[in-house]
Amino acid sequence: MKKLFGFIGAALLGAVIALLIFKAIQSDEKALPTFVNSQPYPLPVHYVDQNIHAGPQMLTDFTVAADKTIHAVVHIKTEYKRKSSNYDYYFDWRDFFGDPRQDDTRPAYVSAGSGVIISEDGYIVTNNHVIEEADRIEVTLNNKRTYEASIIGTDPSTDLALIKIDCTELPFIEYGDSDDLKIGEWVLAVGNPFNLTSTVTAGIVSAKARNINILQTRDNSSAIESFIQTDAAVNRGNSGGALVNTRGELVGINAAIASGTGFYSGYSFAIPVNILKKVVRDLMEFGIAQRAMIGVQIRDLDSELADELGINEVKGVYVAGLTTNGSAKEAGITVGDIIVGIDNAKINSTSELLEAVGQRRPGDDVLITVNRNNKKEYIQLTLKNIDGTTEIVQNNFENYFSMLGATFEPADKDELSRLHIDYGIKVVGLENGKLYATGIRKGLIITKIDKAPIRTVTDIKDAFKDVSGGILIEGVYPDGMRAYYGIGF
């Protein structure tokens, strides 16, 4: 009996101990943190002094802009005659020895780019480097129809070109205002690089008034670089395509990418539409871009230069020199002035200055704001052309001749005798122009142009009176090397 009560007591004691252990464990579980989320998303955190708008945030809609623009962007294919050297630029060995084959089966160079229709009657804007020196230009619309295009005019200094196809009632993109673009604003890059259909990529405006030194000419004075920088993906074949805002308005022409491989790697660059508008008007009206100039040599103002000159604000561009008979000198601008504004545009870099002046023609009046001795002054001046006048430059043979960018003089008789030639005009000076771009160098004695003898400088001018398409220049260098150069117009 005692044993029975002992078992019962032990059982009761065990039950009590088990109950106490259970209570202890239950108490510990309540102290542990829980990771079960009672709602699908974490609660929003409100920071002090921030305006939090109620309701869902709307994402930017690109569909309207894309639909308004993709049909107005075209594919451009260009063909170039294959050349093995300067010697067969205008002829080949069959011209001398004959060939039983009547057709020329030599392959041609082919390249491609994009273009933007800007009017319903077939005017198309693209990059100059897309169609430069092309023998044939073929345009394919977004509906796959193809047309041959003719060149209306080109402007290498801005890398813009205007071509035209014989077609009407075309979709076109309306101009926007590149001055109104804000850094951080959404933009679309529209191109037709692979002759499929137009391709759209999106990005933001990363910077404005960028100078990346890809258009720099020999004298570093002719090019206008003030690019819109974006992170919209642009690759080979997109050159000449459209950069548009979210309203579908044209704000730039895509021209270049920043890449060590030739493929997109983060940044692309577009020519502002406000420069394009002016160049297109010039090419339509005159066949050549009208370049306006202030007549100054400038440099960007940095903190080091500002400290050296005792200038309080690091804003504007420094006037380092003046052109003889230039607008700036006549209007009273002096070396040491800091240009901080042109009309309503603020100027803080050479790129911004070039862009502002690039939108104007010779003869236009502008109001220049300068910082002189830490005080602002306002100076009115009339812009001039490269020749120092306010005349509009015409696209005639005199202009062609000036576009050569060279100075000439009769070759010395002793040099002619040494080279065993009877006559010739020597190239004694070269600037940026057609001759330098073609590869001609100082010292060349020009003997013939289109097989006509060149004995005087007047003979060179006469050779350009009825210029059409291209000409062939023949000559001899001082070391006796004969050279042949083809120049297209």
C-alpha positions as CSV (number, residue, x, y, z in Angstrom):
1,M,0.0,0.0,0.0
2,K,2.9,2.3,0.8
3,K,4.4,1.5,-2.5
4,L,1.1,2.4,-4.3
5,F,1.0,5.8,-2.5
6,G,4.6,6.3,-3.4
7,F,3.9,5.8,-7.1
8,I,0.9,8.1,-7.0
9,G,3.0,10.8,-5.3
10,A,5.8,10.5,-7.8
11,A,3.3,10.8,-10.6
12,L,1.7,13.8,-9.1
13,L,5.2,15.4,-8.6
14,G,6.1,14.6,-12.2
15,A,2.9,16.2,-13.4
16,V,3.6,19.3,-11.4
17,I,7.1,19.6,-12.7
18,A,6.0,19.1,-16.3
19,L,3.3,21.8,-15.8
20,L,5.9,24.2,-14.4
21,I,8.3,23.5,-17.3
22,F,5.5,24.1,-19.9
23,K,4.6,27.4,-18.3
24,A,8.2,28.5,-18.4
25,I,8.6,27.6,-22.1
26,Q,5.4,29.4,-23.0
27,S,6.6,32.5,-21.2
28,D,10.0,32.4,-23.2
29,E,8.2,32.1,-26.5
30,K,6.2,35.3,-25.9
31,A,9.5,37.1,-25.4
32,L,10.9,36.2,-28.8
33,P,10.5,38.7,-31.7
34,T,8.1,37.8,-34.5
35,F,9.0,38.0,-38.2
36,V,5.5,37.6,-39.5
37,N,4.4,40.7,-41.5
38,S,0.8,41.4,-41.0
39,Q,0.8,43.7,-44.2
40,P,2.2,43.1,-47.7
41,Y,4.4,46.2,-47.8
42,P,6.4,48.0,-45.1
43,L,4.9,51.2,-43.7
44,P,6.1,54.3,-45.5
45,V,8.7,56.5,-43.6
46,H,8.0,60.2,-43.6
47,Y,11.0,62.5,-43.4
48,V,10.8,65.9,-41.8
49,D,10.2,68.8,-44.1
50,Q,9.4,66.6,-47.1
51,N,6.1,67.0,-49.0
52,I,4.6,63.5,-49.5
53,H,1.9,63.4,-52.1
54,A,-1.0,61.1,-51.4
55,G,-2.0,58.5,-53.9
56,P,0.1,56.4,-56.3
57,Q,3.0,58.0,-58.3
58,M,2.5,58.1,-62.1
59,L,5.4,56.8,-64.3
60,T,6.3,58.8,-67.4
61,D,4.4,57.7,-70.4
62,F,6.6,57.5,-73.6
63,T,3.9,56.0,-75.9
64,V,2.6,59.2,-77.3
65,A,6.0,60.6,-78.0
66,A,7.1,57.4,-79.6
67,D,4.0,57.1,-81.8
68,K,4.4,60.7,-83.0
69,T,8.1,60.2,-84.0
70,I,8.9,56.7,-85.2
71,H,7.3,57.2,-88.6
72,A,9.3,60.4,-89.2
73,V,12.7,58.7,-88.7
74,V,14.3,57.1,-91.8
75,H,17.2,54.8,-92.6
76,I,19.9,56.3,-94.8
77,K,22.2,54.1,-96.9
78,T,25.1,55.7,-98.7
79,E,27.4,54.3,-101.3
80,Y,31.0,55.4,-102.1
81,K,33.2,54.4,-105.0
82,R,36.0,52.1,-103.8
83,K,39.3,53.8,-104.1
84,S,42.7,52.0,-103.7
85,S,44.7,55.3,-103.5
86,N,44.6,58.9,-104.5
87,Y,45.6,57.9,-108.0
88,D,42.3,56.2,-108.9
89,Y,40.0,58.7,-107.3
90,Y,38.7,59.8,-110.7
91,F,40.0,57.1,-113.0
92,D,41.4,53.5,-113.0
93,W,43.8,51.5,-115.0
94,R,41.1,50.4,-117.5
95,D,40.8,54.0,-118.7
96,F,44.3,53.6,-120.1
97,F,44.6,50.0,-121.1
98,G,41.0,49.1,-121.9
99,D,38.8,46.3,-120.6
100,P,36.5,44.0,-122.6
101,R,33.9,44.3,-119.8
102,Q,31.7,47.3,-120.3
103,D,30.4,47.4,-116.8
104,D,32.3,48.5,-113.7
105,T,32.0,45.6,-111.3
106,R,34.2,47.0,-108.6
107,P,32.4,46.9,-105.2
108,A,31.4,50.1,-103.5
109,Y,31.8,51.2,-99.9
110,V,28.4,51.1,-98.1
111,S,27.5,52.8,-94.9
112,A,24.4,53.6,-93.0
113,G,22.8,56.1,-90.7
114,S,19.5,57.7,-89.7
115,G,17.6,60.9,-90.7
116,V,14.7,62.9,-89.5
117,I,11.9,64.1,-91.8
118,I,11.2,67.8,-90.9
119,S,8.6,68.7,-93.6
120,E,5.8,66.8,-95.4
121,D,7.4,67.6,-98.8
122,G,10.5,65.4,-98.1
123,Y,13.2,67.5,-96.4
124,I,15.3,65.4,-94.2
125,V,18.0,66.3,-91.6
126,T,20.9,64.1,-90.8
127,N,24.6,64.3,-89.8
128,N,27.1,65.6,-92.3
129,H,29.3,62.6,-91.6
130,V,26.5,60.3,-92.6
131,I,26.3,61.5,-96.2
132,E,29.7,63.2,-96.7
133,E,31.2,62.5,-100.1
134,A,28.5,59.9,-100.9
135,D,28.0,59.0,-104.6
136,R,24.5,57.7,-103.9
137,I,22.0,58.3,-101.1
138,E,19.1,55.9,-100.5
139,V,16.4,56.7,-98.0
140,T,14.1,54.0,-96.6
141,L,11.0,55.2,-94.7
142,N,9.5,53.4,-91.7
143,N,6.9,51.8,-94.1
144,K,9.8,50.2,-96.0
145,R,9.4,52.4,-99.2
146,T,12.7,53.6,-100.6
147,Y,13.7,56.8,-102.4
148,E,16.9,58.3,-103.8
149,A,17.9,61.5,-102.1
150,S,19.7,64.6,-103.3
151,I,21.9,66.9,-101.1
152,I,20.5,70.4,-100.5
153,G,23.4,71.5,-98.4
154,T,25.9,70.5,-95.7
155,D,27.6,72.3,-92.8
156,P,30.6,70.4,-91.5
157,S,31.1,73.0,-88.7
158,T,27.9,71.7,-87.0
159,D,28.0,68.2,-88.5
160,L,24.5,68.8,-90.1
161,A,23.3,68.1,-93.6
162,L,20.0,68.6,-95.4
163,I,18.8,66.2,-98.0
164,K,15.5,65.8,-99.9
165,I,13.4,63.0,-101.4
166,D,10.7,63.4,-104.1
167,C,7.7,62.6,-102.0
168,T,4.8,64.4,-100.3
169,E,2.4,64.1,-97.4
170,L,5.1,62.6,-95.3
171,P,4.9,62.4,-91.5
172,F,7.4,64.8,-89.9
173,I,8.5,65.8,-86.4
174,E,7.8,69.3,-85.1
175,Y,10.5,71.4,-83.7
176,G,10.9,71.8,-79.9
177,D,13.1,74.3,-78.0
178,S,16.4,72.9,-76.9
179,D,17.0,76.0,-74.7
180,D,14.1,74.9,-72.5
181,L,15.5,71.4,-71.9
182,K,16.3,70.7,-68.2
183,I,19.0,68.4,-66.8
184,G,17.2,65.3,-65.6
185,E,14.4,65.6,-68.1
186,W,13.3,62.5,-69.9
187,V,14.1,62.2,-73.6
188,L,13.8,59.6,-76.3
189,A,16.4,58.7,-78.9
190,V,14.7,57.5,-82.1
191,G,16.8,55.9,-84.9
192,N,16.7,53.4,-87.8
193,P,20.1,51.9,-87.7
194,F,19.5,48.4,-89.2
195,N,16.9,49.3,-91.8
196,L,14.3,47.3,-89.9
197,T,11.9,49.9,-88.4
198,S,12.5,52.8,-86.1
199,T,14.0,52.0,-82.7
200,V,13.2,53.9,-79.5
201,T,15.4,54.2,-76.4
202,A,14.8,56.3,-73.3
203,G,17.1,58.3,-71.1
204,I,17.5,61.6,-69.3
205,V,19.3,64.8,-70.2
206,S,22.6,64.3,-68.4
207,A,24.2,67.6,-69.3
208,K,24.0,70.5,-71.8
209,A,26.6,72.5,-73.7
210,R,29.1,69.7,-73.9
211,N,32.3,70.1,-76.0
212,I,33.8,66.7,-76.7
213,N,36.3,67.9,-79.4
214,I,35.1,65.7,-82.3
215,L,34.5,68.5,-84.8
216,Q,37.6,70.5,-84.1
217,T,39.1,71.9,-87.2
218,R,42.7,72.6,-87.9
219,D,42.5,76.2,-86.6
220,N,40.2,75.2,-83.8
221,S,37.8,78.0,-84.7
222,S,35.3,76.7,-87.1
223,A,33.4,74.0,-85.2
224,I,30.4,74.6,-83.1
225,E,30.2,72.0,-80.3
226,S,27.5,72.4,-77.7
227,F,26.0,69.0,-77.4
228,I,23.1,67.7,-75.3
229,Q,24.4,64.8,-73.4
230,T,22.0,61.9,-72.6
231,D,22.1,58.4,-71.3
232,A,19.7,57.1,-73.9
233,A,21.2,54.1,-75.7
234,V,22.6,55.1,-79.1
235,N,24.7,52.9,-81.3
236,R,26.3,52.9,-84.7
237,G,23.7,53.7,-87.4
238,N,21.8,56.0,-85.0
239,S,23.8,59.0,-86.2
240,G,21.3,61.5,-87.7
241,G,18.4,60.2,-85.7
242,A,16.0,62.2,-83.5
243,L,16.3,63.2,-79.9
244,V,12.7,64.1,-78.7
245,N,11.1,65.2,-75.5
246,T,8.1,63.4,-74.0
247,R,5.7,65.6,-76.1
248,G,7.3,64.2,-79.2
249,E,9.0,67.4,-80.2
250,L,12.5,67.4,-81.8
251,V,15.1,68.7,-79.5
252,G,18.3,67.4,-81.0
253,I,20.0,65.3,-83.7
254,N,22.0,62.3,-82.3
255,A,25.6,62.6,-83.5
256,A,28.0,60.7,-81.3
257,I,28.6,58.3,-78.4
258,A,31.2,58.2,-75.7
259,S,32.8,54.8,-76.1
260,G,36.2,53.1,-76.2
261,T,34.8,50.3,-78.3
262,G,32.6,52.0,-80.8
263,F,29.5,50.7,-79.1
264,Y,27.2,52.4,-76.6
265,S,28.7,52.5,-73.1
266,G,26.7,55.1,-71.2
267,Y,26.6,58.5,-72.9
268,S,25.4,59.9,-76.2
269,F,25.5,63.4,-77.6
270,A,23.0,65.3,-79.8
271,I,23.2,68.6,-81.7
272,P,20.6,71.1,-80.2
273,V,17.6,71.7,-82.4
274,N,17.9,75.5,-82.0
275,I,21.2,75.3,-83.9
276,L,19.6,73.0,-86.4
277,K,16.7,75.4,-87.1
278,K,19.1,78.1,-88.2
279,V,21.3,75.9,-90.3
280,V,18.3,74.4,-92.1
281,R,17.0,77.9,-92.9
282,D,20.4,78.9,-94.3
283,L,20.8,75.7,-96.4
284,M,17.3,76.1,-97.8
285,E,17.7,79.8,-98.6
286,F,21.4,80.1,-99.6
287,G,22.7,76.5,-99.9
288,I,25.4,77.3,-97.3
289,A,25.4,78.0,-93.6
290,Q,25.9,81.6,-92.6
291,R,28.4,81.8,-89.8
292,A,28.2,84.8,-87.5
293,M,31.2,85.9,-85.4
294,I,31.8,88.3,-82.5
295,G,35.4,88.7,-83.3
296,V,37.0,87.5,-80.1
297,Q,39.5,84.8,-78.9
298,I,38.1,83.3,-75.7
299,R,38.9,80.8,-73.0
300,D,36.8,79.3,-70.2
301,L,37.1,81.1,-66.8
302,D,38.2,78.9,-63.9
303,S,39.0,79.6,-60.3
304,E,42.8,79.8,-61.0
305,L,42.3,82.4,-63.7
306,A,39.7,84.3,-61.6
307,D,42.2,84.5,-58.7
308,E,44.9,85.6,-61.0
309,L,42.8,88.4,-62.5
310,G,41.1,89.3,-59.2
311,I,37.6,88.4,-60.4
312,N,35.0,87.8,-57.7
313,E,32.7,85.4,-59.6
314,V,33.8,82.4,-61.6
315,K,31.2,82.9,-64.3
316,G,31.5,83.6,-68.0
317,V,34.2,83.3,-70.6
318,Y,37.4,85.4,-70.7
319,V,38.2,87.6,-73.7
320,A,41.8,86.8,-74.4
321,G,42.1,88.6,-77.7
322,L,40.3,90.6,-80.4
323,T,40.1,90.2,-84.1
324,T,41.2,93.1,-86.2
325,N,38.1,94.9,-87.6
326,G,35.9,92.5,-85.7
327,S,32.5,93.4,-84.2
328,A,33.8,93.2,-80.6
329,K,36.6,95.6,-81.1
330,E,34.5,98.1,-82.9
331,A,31.8,97.9,-80.2
332,G,34.2,98.5,-77.4
333,I,34.8,95.1,-75.9
334,T,38.4,94.9,-74.5
335,V,40.8,92.1,-73.6
336,G,40.1,91.1,-70.1
337,D,36.4,91.5,-70.3
338,I,34.3,88.5,-69.1
339,I,31.3,87.7,-71.4
340,V,28.5,86.5,-69.1
341,G,25.4,86.9,-71.4
342,I,24.2,87.3,-75.0
343,D,20.7,88.8,-75.2
344,N,18.6,86.6,-72.8
345,A,21.1,83.7,-72.7
346,K,23.5,83.3,-69.8
347,I,27.0,82.4,-70.8
348,N,29.2,80.3,-68.6
349,S,31.4,78.4,-71.1
350,T,32.8,78.6,-74.5
351,S,30.3,76.0,-75.7
352,E,27.4,78.1,-74.5
353,L,28.8,81.1,-76.3
354,L,29.3,79.2,-79.6
355,E,25.7,77.9,-79.3
356,A,24.3,81.3,-78.7
357,V,26.2,82.9,-81.6
358,G,25.6,79.8,-83.8
359,Q,21.9,80.5,-83.8
360,R,22.4,83.9,-85.5
361,R,23.4,85.3,-88.9
362,P,25.9,88.0,-89.9
363,G,24.1,91.4,-89.6
364,D,22.1,90.4,-86.5
365,D,22.3,92.8,-83.6
366,V,23.0,91.3,-80.2
367,L,23.3,92.7,-76.7
368,I,26.5,91.4,-74.9
369,T,26.7,91.5,-71.1
370,V,30.3,91.7,-69.8
371,N,31.9,91.7,-66.4
372,R,34.5,94.5,-66.4
373,N,36.4,95.2,-63.2
374,N,33.7,93.3,-61.3
375,K,30.9,95.5,-62.7
376,K,28.4,94.5,-65.4
377,E,28.3,96.5,-68.6
378,Y,26.0,96.1,-71.7
379,I,27.4,96.4,-75.2
380,Q,25.4,96.4,-78.4
381,L,27.2,95.0,-81.5
382,T,26.4,93.7,-85.0
383,L,27.7,90.3,-85.9
384,K,29.9,89.8,-88.9
385,N,30.9,87.0,-91.2
386,I,34.3,85.4,-91.5
387,D,35.3,88.1,-94.1
388,G,34.6,90.9,-91.6
389,T,31.4,92.1,-93.3
390,T,27.7,91.7,-92.6
391,E,27.1,90.4,-96.1
392,I,25.3,87.1,-96.7
393,V,27.7,84.6,-98.2
394,Q,26.4,83.2,-101.5
395,N,26.9,79.7,-102.6
396,N,28.7,80.6,-105.9
397,F,32.1,79.9,-107.4
398,E,33.8,82.8,-105.4
399,N,32.6,81.1,-102.2
400,Y,33.9,77.7,-103.5
401,F,37.2,79.3,-104.1
402,S,37.4,80.7,-100.6
403,M,36.3,77.4,-99.2
404,L,39.6,75.9,-100.5
405,G,41.3,77.5,-97.5
406,A,44.6,78.0,-99.3
407,T,46.9,80.7,-100.6
408,F,48.8,80.4,-103.8
409,E,51.8,81.9,-105.6
410,P,53.6,81.1,-108.9
411,A,56.2,78.4,-108.5
412,D,59.8,79.3,-108.7
413,K,61.4,78.8,-112.2
414,D,64.4,76.9,-110.7
415,E,62.0,74.5,-108.8
416,L,60.0,73.9,-112.0
417,S,63.2,73.1,-113.8
418,R,64.3,70.7,-111.1
419,L,61.0,68.9,-111.2
420,H,61.0,68.8,-115.0
421,I,57.6,70.6,-115.3
422,D,56.9,73.7,-117.4
423,Y,54.3,75.5,-115.2
424,G,52.3,75.4,-112.0
425,I,50.9,77.3,-109.0
426,K,52.3,76.5,-105.6
427,V,50.2,76.0,-102.4
428,V,52.1,78.2,-99.9
429,G,49.5,78.4,-97.1
430,L,46.7,76.1,-95.8
431,E,43.8,76.7,-93.4
432,N,40.8,74.6,-92.7
433,G,39.1,74.0,-96.0
434,K,38.5,71.7,-98.9
435,L,42.2,71.3,-99.9
436,Y,43.4,70.4,-96.4
437,A,40.4,68.1,-95.8
438,T,41.2,66.2,-99.1
439,G,44.8,65.6,-98.0
440,I,46.7,68.3,-100.0
441,R,49.7,69.7,-98.1
442,K,51.8,72.8,-98.4
443,G,54.3,72.7,-101.2
444,L,52.1,71.1,-103.8
445,I,52.6,72.6,-107.2
446,I,49.2,72.4,-109.0
447,T,49.8,71.8,-112.7
448,K,46.2,70.9,-113.9
449,I,42.6,71.1,-112.8
450,D,40.3,68.8,-114.7
451,K,43.1,68.4,-117.3
452,A,43.3,72.2,-117.9
453,P,46.8,73.7,-117.5
454,I,47.2,75.9,-114.4
455,R,49.7,78.8,-115.0
456,T,48.2,81.6,-112.9
457,V,46.1,82.0,-109.8
458,T,43.3,83.3,-112.1
459,D,43.4,79.9,-113.8
460,I,42.5,78.3,-110.5
461,K,39.6,80.7,-110.0
462,D,38.4,80.1,-113.5
463,A,38.3,76.3,-112.8
464,F,35.7,76.9,-110.2
465,K,33.3,79.1,-112.2
466,D,31.2,76.3,-113.5
467,V,32.1,73.7,-110.8
468,S,29.6,70.9,-110.6
469,G,29.9,67.6,-108.8
470,G,33.7,67.4,-108.5
471,I,37.1,68.3,-109.9
472,L,40.4,66.6,-110.3
473,I,43.6,68.4,-109.2
474,E,46.9,67.2,-110.5
475,G,50.3,68.3,-109.1
476,V,53.8,67.6,-108.0
477,Y,55.4,67.9,-104.6
478,P,58.9,69.3,-104.0
479,D,60.3,65.8,-103.6
480,G,59.1,64.9,-107.1
481,M,56.0,62.8,-106.0
482,R,53.1,63.2,-108.4
483,A,49.7,63.4,-106.7
484,Y,46.1,63.4,-107.8
485,Y,43.2,64.7,-105.6
486,G,39.5,64.6,-106.2
487,I,37.4,67.3,-104.6
488,G,33.6,67.0,-104.4
489,F,31.1,69.9,-104.3
